[in-house]
């Protein structure tokens, strides 16, 4: 194990609790992110499921290959450089699974980028039925947060577009070896069709990120940096068209509010304005 990868491995009692949440089935295909020594990989495979496991640590990957059964494919690499749909495509074609699922014990310093990668793959390809993720508790709070809460922001909003999120249990530092300095939580995502239609997904994400950098401002003020570069409308007129009060705060907006706002923002975009 290489310390720079920030890996912490579950104690056996907590592995059993996590498996009770996952409930692997012989008809499942799992994409496992960060399998480590195979603490989850091997019992999932023992239940008859297929597993595509991606491990960044080449020593751990080599060790897992030596003990893994035939239905486990171990890949060495950085998950953030991978196309997730492509990773499972060949295994899915060969085994025709009923469901394709994600399971991951995410490194604390990369949990949000990997979460957004999973969500992006799901939006683009609709390939996964669910995901079971172990996260730092503060990140888990942001995933399951509701409007008007302190933790509500881009992570919760982008998750809510495609999934119903639930925190199923929390773990103390002693649940891991070596113990981390933070508490962790297990979150499940049940993927579904988008709850609303987004006129411009790239602009939607840019809008959400921009608004929540000024989350304590009113919408009238929080919109100024974006409308000044993207839209031909002033913030007051944009909010009026979207039917939103100018004195509301970004953290009061639900998915439907944001979808309406981005629809009018896209319609009023400056000609040839890019959305980075």
Secondary structure, DSSP 4 states (H G I P E B T S, - for coil): --GGG---EE-HHHHHHHHHHH---TTEEEEEE--TTTTTHHHHHHTT-EEEEEES-HHHHHHHHHH--TTEEEEES-GGGS-HHHHHHHHHHHH--SEEEEEEE--GGGHHHHHHHHHHHHHHH---SEEEEEEEHHHHHHHH--TTSTT-SHHHHHHHHHEEEEEEEEE-GGGEESPPSS-EEEEEEEE-S-SS--S-HHHHHHHHHHHHTTTTSBHHHHTHHHHHHHBSS-HHHHHHHHT--TT-BGGG--HHHHHHHHHHHHHTBPTT----
